Amino acid sequence: MKVGDLVKMKPAMFWRLKGSRQEYTEELLFVLQLGFDGADRIAVLYPTTGVAMWALPENYEVISEY
């Protein structure tokens, strides 16, 4: 996974996010940034709200590579 890729949440994320402030979505998300100093994180942009959030890459699947 790299900056510029389009990703979407894996279906298992529905249960992981249940009860949290973040909600499961099936929309395509944009990878904005990779974690600093080798940290295993990505920043994803939600296009409908314009909000960027840090997430674990194993919870997302690549739909289109940049």
BELFENNOR-V641260 format. One record per backbone hydrogen bond with DSSP energy under -1.0 kcal/mol. NH is the residue of the N-H (numbers start at 1). CO is the residue of the C=O. Records with the same first field share a line. If there is no record, write none. Layout:
BEGIN
NH=CO  CO
END
This chain:
BEGIN
4=31
5=2
6=64
7=29
8=61
10=59
13=10
14=11
16=12
17=13
20=17
29=7
30=45
31=5
32=43
33=43
35=41
39=36
41=39
42=55
43=33
44=53
45=30
46=51
50=46
53=44
55=42
59=56
60=57
61=8
63=6
64=6
END
